[in-house]
Amino acid sequence: MIHYWLVLLAIAVAIAYIAHKIKQPYPTLLVVAGLLLGILPIDAIHEIKTYVASDQVFQTAVILIFLSALIGDAALKLPFGEIKENKRSILLLALLGTLLTFVLIAGLSYVLLGLSLQKALVFGALMAATDPVSVLTIFKSMGLNKKLSIIVEGESLANDGVAVVLFKIAAVTTVLSMSGVMHGTLEFVKVVLGGMVIGIAGGFIASKITSKIDNYLVEIGLSIVLFYGAFEVAESFHVSGVISVVFAGLLLGTYGKNIGMSDLTHERMDAFWETIAFIANALIFLMVGLEISNIDFTDKWMEIGGSILIVLLARFIAVYVSLIFDREIPNAWKPIIAWGGLKGSLSIALILSISPAFEGRDLLLAMTFSNVVFSLLVQGTTISKLVSKLNVK
């Protein structure tokens, strides 16, 4: 239904413009707009909402269409030299921090909220990572300290893939045993390393092809094939498509640009992906607001409130514990990194991928959406005030 998407895009672009004029992050306003549109009794809007807010459409749009473009755009523009300089901080947060967050959220949800083991593990995985779409959009608009911004962006891209792997393992785990933990660990390593290998191979091949061509239209087309192809190939081999796109984008954005990409191609490619990322971002956050109106929150407020507190507590503990091993990070940065751990479209797409027959799916849906909305509407709108209060320029 093309006209549905055109109407949504028109609304999203208008709201993004208003957000720019009033100097607010546009994801926040788009979620609010989606909520309002979902509530208003307008027949035309209800018809659009019914279509785009269906589980299948949301998953297809977010995971298959938008996610590769958004992650590819972010990875393409990340300065590899600065990523390398800050690899210790990024890896500590993306690996140790994500695993700690997962364990803490799952454990506290099991003990304090009374969730079953499987539901607690799934919720821990859903909330373990910061969402690259949300983080990159809001942090880029703030003009943060360059090093801090690189660390936050690098973590959000890396931990995304880690969380997807944890989710896939948690979704099939019903009991914990030593053999199960060992199997999960091996599966985790396989999925992450497999994604890295495919992404690096794809990025290397695309970079070599780019060096033989001097036509920005062809090279931009090649980047589209690279990002979507890397994701699809990785998923077909049951490894991480997200991690594959991250490494493909990093390689094309550094090695590819250095060995033969002209300044014109570089400029046009960045502009192309920036436009695609903006459109994808705008549609995603509007869809998040629309999707919420389909969820039953009745009799779940205690679990929802408790889950928000647990997620925040786990994030702060994980950030502070992880960065104990990196003394170069100023103490003033740690609360910004922790409070900036926004949740977003990936968490929603993952929970919607669970079968309706999964016991407790409705509760997990309500908890997940509530945490996403809280992080966007509360954390996303107050992070700049925290930066100012801590005097981090």
C-alpha positions in Angstrom: 0.0 0.0 0.0 2.2 2.8 -1.3 -0.2 5.6 -0.4 -0.1 4.6 3.3 3.7 5.0 3.3 3.4 8.4 1.4 1.0 9.7 4.0 3.2 8.5 6.9 6.3 10.0 5.2 4.6 13.4 4.7 3.6 13.4 8.4 7.0 12.3 9.5 8.8 15.0 7.5 6.5 17.7 8.7 7.1 16.7 12.4 10.8 16.5 11.9 10.8 20.0 10.5 8.8 21.2 13.6 11.3 19.4 15.9 14.2 21.2 14.1 12.5 24.6 14.5 11.9 24.1 18.3 15.3 22.4 18.7 14.1 19.1 20.0 15.2 15.6 18.9 12.8 14.5 16.2 12.5 10.9 17.4 10.7 12.1 20.6 8.2 14.3 18.7 7.5 11.5 16.2 6.7 9.0 18.9 4.4 11.5 20.6 2.7 12.1 17.2 2.4 8.4 16.6 0.7 8.0 20.0 -1.7 10.8 19.2 -2.5 9.5 15.7 -3.2 6.1 17.2 -5.7 7.5 19.7 -7.5 10.0 17.5 -10.8 8.5 16.0 -9.9 9.4 12.4 -11.0 6.6 9.9 -8.2 7.3 7.4 -5.5 7.2 10.1 -7.0 4.1 11.7 -6.8 2.3 8.3 -3.1 3.3 8.0 -2.4 2.3 11.6 -4.0 -1.1 11.1 -1.8 -1.7 8.2 1.6 -0.4 9.3 1.3 -1.4 12.9 0.7 -5.1 12.2 3.5 -7.3 13.5 4.5 -8.6 10.1 4.7 -5.1 8.4 6.6 -3.6 11.3 9.2 -6.4 11.3 9.6 -6.3 7.6 10.0 -2.5 7.5 12.3 -2.2 10.4 14.5 -5.3 10.1 14.6 -6.0 6.4 14.4 -2.5 4.9 15.4 0.1 7.5 17.9 -1.6 9.8 20.6 -2.4 7.2 20.4 1.2 5.8 20.6 2.8 9.2 23.5 0.7 10.4 25.3 0.9 7.1 25.0 4.7 7.0 26.4 5.0 10.6 29.2 2.5 10.0 30.2 4.1 6.7 30.7 7.5 8.4 32.5 6.3 11.6 36.1 7.4 11.5 38.0 4.1 11.8 41.1 5.8 13.2 39.1 7.2 16.1 37.3 3.9 16.6 40.6 2.2 16.8 41.9 4.7 19.3 38.9 4.1 21.6 38.5 0.4 20.9 39.1 -0.5 24.6 36.2 1.6 25.8 33.9 0.5 23.0 34.6 -3.2 23.4 34.3 -3.0 27.2 30.8 -1.4 26.9 29.7 -3.5 23.9 30.8 -6.9 25.2 31.2 -6.8 29.0 28.6 -4.0 29.5 26.0 -5.7 27.3 26.5 -9.1 29.0 26.3 -7.6 32.5 23.2 -5.7 31.5 21.6 -8.9 30.2 22.4 -10.9 33.3 21.3 -8.2 35.7 18.0 -7.4 34.0 17.2 -11.1 33.6 18.1 -11.9 37.2 16.3 -9.0 38.7 13.2 -9.6 36.6 13.2 -13.2 37.6 13.5 -12.4 41.3 11.6 -9.1 41.7 9.0 -9.3 39.0 8.3 -13.0 39.2 8.9 -13.7 35.5 9.6 -17.2 34.4 13.2 -18.0 33.6 12.6 -17.9 29.9 10.6 -14.6 29.9 13.3 -13.0 32.2 16.1 -14.1 29.8 14.2 -12.8 26.7 13.4 -9.5 28.4 17.1 -9.2 29.5 18.2 -9.7 25.9 15.6 -7.2 24.6 16.9 -4.5 26.9 20.6 -5.3 26.9 21.6 -3.1 24.1 21.3 0.5 23.2 19.5 1.1 20.0 21.7 2.6 17.2 18.9 4.4 15.6 17.8 6.3 18.8 21.3 6.9 20.1 22.9 8.1 16.8 19.9 10.4 16.0 19.8 12.2 19.4 23.6 12.3 20.2 24.5 13.6 16.8 22.1 16.6 17.3 23.9 17.6 20.5 27.4 18.3 19.3 29.0 16.3 22.1 32.7 16.0 22.8 34.1 14.1 19.8 35.7 11.2 21.8 32.6 10.7 23.9 30.4 10.7 20.8 32.6 8.2 19.1 32.5 5.9 22.2 28.7 6.1 22.4 28.2 5.6 18.7 30.7 2.7 18.5 29.0 1.0 21.5 25.5 1.4 20.1 26.6 -0.3 16.8 28.6 -3.1 18.3 26.2 -4.0 21.2 23.3 -4.2 18.8 24.6 -7.4 17.2 25.5 -8.8 20.6 22.0 -8.3 21.9 20.4 -9.9 18.8 22.5 -13.0 19.4 21.6 -13.1 23.1 17.9 -12.8 22.2 18.0 -15.7 19.8 19.7 -17.9 22.4 17.3 -16.7 25.2 14.2 -17.4 23.1 14.9 -21.1 23.0 16.3 -21.5 26.6 13.9 -22.9 29.2 16.3 -24.2 31.8 19.9 -23.3 32.7 22.5 -26.0 32.8 26.3 -26.2 32.3 25.9 -27.8 28.9 23.3 -25.2 28.0 25.6 -22.4 29.0 28.5 -23.9 27.0 26.3 -24.4 24.0 25.0 -20.8 24.2 28.6 -19.5 24.6 29.8 -21.4 21.5 26.7 -20.3 19.5 27.4 -16.7 20.6 31.0 -16.8 19.4 30.0 -18.5 16.1 27.3 -16.0 15.3 29.5 -12.9 16.1 32.6 -14.1 14.4 30.6 -15.3 11.4 29.0 -11.9 11.0 32.4 -10.3 11.2 33.9 -12.5 8.5 31.1 -12.0 6.1 31.1 -8.2 6.6 34.8 -7.9 6.2 34.8 -10.0 3.1 32.0 -8.1 1.5 33.5 -4.7 2.4 36.9 -5.8 1.0 35.4 -7.0 -2.3 33.2 -3.8 -2.6 36.2 -1.6 -1.9 38.3 -3.3 -4.6 35.5 -2.9 -7.1 35.1 0.7 -6.2 38.8 1.4 -6.8 38.3 0.3 -10.5 35.3 2.6 -11.0 34.9 6.3 -11.2 31.1 6.7 -11.4 29.4 7.9 -8.2 26.0 6.5 -9.3 27.4 3.0 -9.8 29.4 3.2 -6.5 26.3 4.3 -4.5 24.4 1.4 -6.1 27.2 -0.9 -5.1 27.0 0.3 -1.4 23.2 -0.6 -1.4 24.0 -4.1 -2.7 26.8 -4.4 0.0 24.7 -3.4 3.0 21.6 -5.4 2.1 23.6 -8.3 0.7 25.8 -8.6 3.7 22.8 -8.7 6.0 21.0 -11.3 3.9 24.0 -13.5 3.4 24.9 -13.5 7.1 21.3 -14.3 8.1 21.2 -17.1 5.5 24.2 -18.7 7.3 22.5 -18.1 10.7 25.1 -15.6 11.8 24.6 -11.9 12.8 23.4 -9.8 9.9 23.7 -6.6 12.0 27.4 -7.3 12.8 28.0 -8.1 9.2 26.7 -4.7 8.0 28.7 -2.9 10.7 32.0 -4.4 9.5 31.0 -4.0 5.8 30.3 -0.3 6.3 33.4 0.3 8.4 35.6 -1.3 5.7 34.0 0.6 2.8 34.1 3.8 4.7 37.8 3.6 5.5 39.7 1.2 3.2 37.3 1.7 0.2 37.5 5.5 0.4 41.3 5.4 0.8 42.1 3.2 -2.2 40.1 4.8 -4.9 36.9 6.7 -4.0 36.9 10.2 -5.5 36.0 13.2 -3.4 32.8 13.6 -5.5 31.8 10.0 -4.9 32.6 10.3 -1.2 30.4 13.5 -0.9 27.5 12.1 -2.9 27.5 8.7 -1.2 27.4 10.4 2.3 24.6 12.7 1.2 22.6 9.7 -0.3 22.9 7.6 2.9 22.2 10.6 5.1 18.9 11.1 3.3 17.9 7.4 3.4 18.8 7.3 7.1 16.6 10.4 7.8 13.6 8.9 6.0 14.0 5.5 7.7 14.5 7.1 11.2 11.4 9.3 10.7 9.2 6.4 9.6 10.4 4.1 12.4 9.7 6.4 15.3 6.3 7.3 13.9 5.5 3.6 13.6 6.6 3.0 17.2 4.0 5.5 18.4 1.3 3.9 16.2 2.2 0.4 17.3 1.7 1.3 21.0 -2.0 1.9 20.6 -2.4 -1.9 19.7 -1.0 -3.1 23.0 -3.1 -3.9 26.1 -1.5 -2.4 29.2 -4.3 -3.3 31.5 -3.2 -4.9 34.9 0.5 -4.6 33.9 1.5 -1.3 35.5 3.4 -2.9 38.4 5.5 -5.0 36.1 6.0 -2.0 33.7 7.1 0.4 36.5 9.4 -2.3 38.0 10.9 -3.1 34.6 11.8 0.5 33.9 13.6 0.8 37.3 15.4 -2.5 36.7 16.6 -1.5 33.2 18.0 1.8 34.4 19.7 0.3 37.4 21.3 -2.5 35.3 22.5 0.0 32.7 24.2 2.2 35.3 25.8 -0.7 37.1 27.0 -2.2 33.8 28.5 1.1 32.6 30.4 1.8 35.8 31.6 -1.7 36.2 32.8 -2.0 32.6 34.6 1.3 32.6 36.5 0.4 35.8 38.9 -1.2 33.4 39.4 2.0 31.4 40.8 4.8 33.5 41.0 7.2 30.6 37.3 7.8 30.7 36.4 10.9 32.9 34.0 10.2 35.7 31.7 13.0 34.3 31.2 10.9 31.1 29.9 7.8 32.8 26.4 9.0 33.8 26.0 10.5 30.3 26.9 7.1 28.7 24.6 5.3 31.2 21.6 7.7 30.8 22.1 7.8 27.1 21.5 4.1 26.8 18.3 4.6 24.8 16.1 1.7 23.6 14.3 1.8 20.3 13.1 0.1 17.2 15.3 -3.0 17.4 13.9 -4.0 20.7 10.4 -3.7 19.3 11.1 -5.5 16.1 12.7 -8.4 18.1 9.7 -8.8 20.5 7.3 -8.7 17.6 9.2 -11.5 16.0 8.2 -13.8 18.9 5.3 -16.1 18.1 1.9 -15.1 19.5 1.8 -18.6 21.0 4.8 -17.7 23.3 3.5 -17.6 26.9 3.7 -14.2 28.4 4.2 -12.4 25.1 1.6 -9.7 25.9 3.4 -8.8 29.1 6.8 -8.7 27.4 5.3 -6.5 24.6 3.9 -4.0 27.2 7.2 -3.9 29.2 9.3 -3.5 26.0 7.2 -0.7 24.5 7.0 1.1 27.8 10.8 1.0 28.2 11.3 2.3 24.7 8.9 5.1 25.1 10.4 6.0 28.5 13.9 6.1 27.1 12.9 8.3 24.2 10.5 10.7 26.0 12.4 11.0 29.3 16.0 10.1 28.7 16.1 11.4 25.2 14.7 14.8 26.2 16.8 15.2 29.3 20.3 14.0 28.2 21.2 17.4 26.9 20.5 18.9 30.4 22.6 16.3 32.0 25.5 17.1 29.6 25.2 20.8 30.5 25.0 20.1 34.2 28.1 18.0 34.1 29.8 20.7 31.9 30.8 18.2 29.2 31.3 20.1 26.0 
